[in-house]
Every structure is written in structure tokens, then in C-alpha cells.
Amino acid sequence: MTTLTEAGLSLAAGALTTLSPCVFPLLPLVLGGALQGHRAAPLAMGAGMASAFALLGLLVGVAGDAIGLDPGQVRVAGAWLFIAFGLVMLVPALNERFTAWMSPLASRADHAASGLDRSSLLGAFGLGTLLGLVWSPCSGPLLGSALTLVASEGGAARGTLLLSLFGLGAATPLVLAAYASRAGFGKARGWVLAHADVMRRGFALLMLLMGLAILTGTDKALETLVNERLPDAWLQLTTRI
């Protein structure tokens, strides 16, 4: 079952990927040529990004079911991963080491992206599918947190939904930045750079708390408490996923 909290976390993690200070200021360079080639190119990029993450979620969800791992062990492993990703985002030395580890992957993805025709809708869609890898040094812990949510219980539909939300969250700032005026983007850029550290630390602390909640069983108690107060129609919808 996909909970409202999990859905919200996936969406927020995706948005923070694009709003990170090493990604957001570069958006004009990424979007400039594409927007000149076709007015709908940013939308195609966003669709490509969301589709790529949805496919990744589907594969992880199917793999979790096929391997048949013990759900309890996966939950505990996922909790420690949340704690690890939180520490990576909070501790500068760990973040620098993780960035250095992910850089070769980003370089290969950037090389592949440079060969795409960004002025065509198909090329823009292809670029969108690669952007997550290009930005992997910045988005790695955030994407890892979304994948941990998927792996914790498995399920193809659940994995597709959670990573689709991650992709939607990542694509939304990209599309908004593409169609914003120069003055509007300048204001947004200033706000992101001024608050990026607070957002990053806040999400990192949230991941740490989630990991501790899973290890102590507090997450299930909170889930039960929330479910008791949700409308029956919402519970019926979420239990189908």
C-alpha cells in the first residue's frame, strides 16, 4: 500500500533534486537551446524525465517481487539506508565523497546527452530521460531515498507510482523555469540559493527520522493513527496500489 506520506516524500525528493544549488542555476543553459527549437520542448523534457523514473520504479518493484526478499529484512535495510542518505546530505565530507563516486556516471550521461538534438521534441524527450543521471552527484541521495521506499515493500504498481511522483517533482521546477520570465527566474534562483541549505538539511533530518521510526516501529503506529482519520474512499484507493 502506498501511503500519503510516501507519495509526498517522493514528490518532494524529486523537486529538491531540481532545486538543489548545483542544478537549478544551470537550468537556463540546459533549456535555452531546446526552448528556441520548439516551444513545447521543456514539456517533452519533463515527460521524458518522469517516464524514465517511472520505468526505474517499475523495474525495482518487479525485482523486489521476483527476488522474494523477506519484507522485514528489507524494511530494516531500508531504514539504515534512510539514515545513511540523511548523513550523506548532512555531513559535508560524506557528501563530497559521494559526489566524487557518482561523477563518472554523470560524465557518461552528459556525453550521451550532448549528442541529442535538443531542438526536436524527440531529442528533448531523450534529454529528459538522461537528466537524472547527468545530475546524479546532486540527486543521488534523494533518488536513493525514493528507491528505498519502493524496495521496502516491492510491487510493480507501487514502484511505478512512487518513482513517477519523483519524476513529476523533478520535472515541475524544470518546466516552470523554462516558461518563466528572465526576471521571474532571477527571483526564483535567488530564493533557491538562499534557502537551499535549509531545504537540504530539513529533508536530511526527515530521512533520519524516517529511518529511526522504521527501526523502532513508530512508523506503523503513526500509519495506523492516520488511517483511522482518513476517509474510507481514500483508504480504498490507496490499498489498491
N, C-alpha and C positions, 0 to 999 in steps of 0.2 A: 504494500500500500504506500502511495506517495502522500506524504503529509504536506500541509500548507507551509510548515516551516522549511521542509526540504526544498519545496518549489521556490520559496522566497530566497533561500540561500543560493540556489543555483543561479537564479536571475541576478542576484546582487553580485555574486562572484564573477559572472560574465561581464557585467557593467564595469566592475572595478578593474577588470583586465584592460579594457579600452581606456579607462580614465586614469590609469597609472601614469606617473610623470614621465616615464620613458617611452610611452606610446602616444598619449593624447597630443602633445605638441607637434608630433610628426605627421598627424593626420592630413594637414594641407598638402604635404609632399606626396602622400600616398594617393590622395583623392584628386589632386589637381588635374593631371592628365586624363584620368578617367572621366571626370565631370565635363571636361571640354569635349571629349569624344562623343559622349552620349549623356543626355540629361538624366536618364534612369540608371546610369552605371553604378552609383552608390547603392541603390536598392538591390541591384544584381550582386554586388559585393556582399551586402548584408545577407541576402538569401543564400549565397554560397557558403558564408561562414556558418550560418545556422544549420544548413544541410550537412556540412562536414562534421560539426559537433554532434548532430543527431545520429549520424551514421556511427560515430565513435561510441556514443551511448548505447546504440543497438548492439554493436559488436561486444562491448564489455558486458552488457546484460545477458546476451546469449552465452558468452563464455562462462559467466558465473553459474548459469543453469547447467551447462554441459559438463563442467568440471565436477559439479556436485559437492562443493565445499561445505563444511559444517557451518551453518549460519551463525552460531555462537562464536566460533573461532574467527569468522570473517568480521563480525561486529567488533571484537576485541582488537583485531589487527587494524580495522578502520579507525578505531578510537586513537590508537597510537599514531596512526598516520595523520589524523587531525592535529594531534599535539605536535608532531614533527613539523608539519607545514606551518603551524602557528609560530613555532620557534624560529623557523627559517625566515618568516616575514618580520619577526620582531628583532632578531639578533643580526646586526649588520655583517659580522664576519661570516655567519652561516649563509646569509643572503648572497654575499659576494661569491662564495664558493659554489653555491647552487647556480648562480648566473654563469660562472665560468664553465660549469659542467654542461649547461644547456646551450651554450653559444655555438658549438659546432652544428647542432641540429638546426638552429636558427639560420646559420650561414648557408647551409644546403637548401633550406626552404627559400631563402632570399634569392639565391642563384636561380632556382626554378621559377620564382615569381618574375624575375627580370626578363624572362623570355616570353612572357604573356603579352598579348595585345590588350592593353588596358582600355583602349578607346572603344572596343566592342563589348556588347553585353556578355557574350560567352567568355571573353577574356577577363572581364570584371568579375564574373561568377567564379572563374578559376582562381583569380587572385584572392577572392574572399575565402575560398577553401584553404588557402595556404597561409592566411594572415595569422591564424592561431599559432602556427609553427614559427613564423617569422618573429612573432612577439613572445616566443616561449620563454626566454630568460626572465621576462617580467611576469608572464601569466602562469608559469609552471605551478607554483603552489596553489593558485586559485583554481586552475584546471584540475590539479590533483585532488583538491577538496571536493569538487563536483564528481570526479570519478570514484572517490571513496564513498560518496553517498550511493552511487549506483552499485558498486561492488558489495556494499554491506548487506544487501538483500537480493541482488540479481534481478532478473526479469527483463525481457526484451522491451516490452512496452514501457516499463518504468525507466529503464536506461535511456530509451529514446526521448521520453518526455523531459527528464531532468537535464540531459545534455542539450536538447532543443531549447529549453529555457536559458541555459548557459549561453548558447549561441545567440539567442534573441537579445539577452542582456548585453553581450559584447557588440552586437551589430547596431543596437539602438543609438549609442553615442556617436558611432561612425556615421550613420545616416543623418542624424541631426546636425553634426558638424559639417557635413557636405553641403547641406542646404541652408546653413546659417549665413548671415551676412558677415563680412570681414570684422565689423565692429562687434557683432554678436559672438563670433568665435573668439575674438580677443578677450572679451569679458569672461567667457566660459573657461578659456585657457588660464586666465588669472585666478579664477576661483578654484579650478582643479589643482593648480600648482600650490595654492595657499592652503588647501585642505587635504592634499594627497596623503601626507604623513598621518594625519588624524584618521582618515578613512582606512588606510592600510593597517594601522595599529588596532583600530576598532574591529576590523574583520579578523585580524590575527587573534585577538583576545576571544572573539566569538568562537573561533575554531578550537582554541584551547579549552574553553568552557564546554563545547560540544564533546570533545574527546573525554574530558573528565566526567561529564554527565553519562556518557555511554558506559564508561568503566564502572561507575557507581550504580547504574540502573536508574538514575534520576530522569533520563530522557523518556523512559517508558511511563514513569509516573506522571510526568508533565503531559505526555501524549494522551494518556487516559483522561487527565483533567480537562484538556482542551476538547477532546472528542465528546465529553459529556455536555459541553456547552455549544457544540456546533449543530446547525440544523440537520435534520435527517437526510434532506436532499443532498447536502454536501458530502456527508458520510457515504451515501450510496454511490456518489460519483467517484470519490477517491478510492473506495475499496475495489472498484472495477479496474483500476490501473495497476 
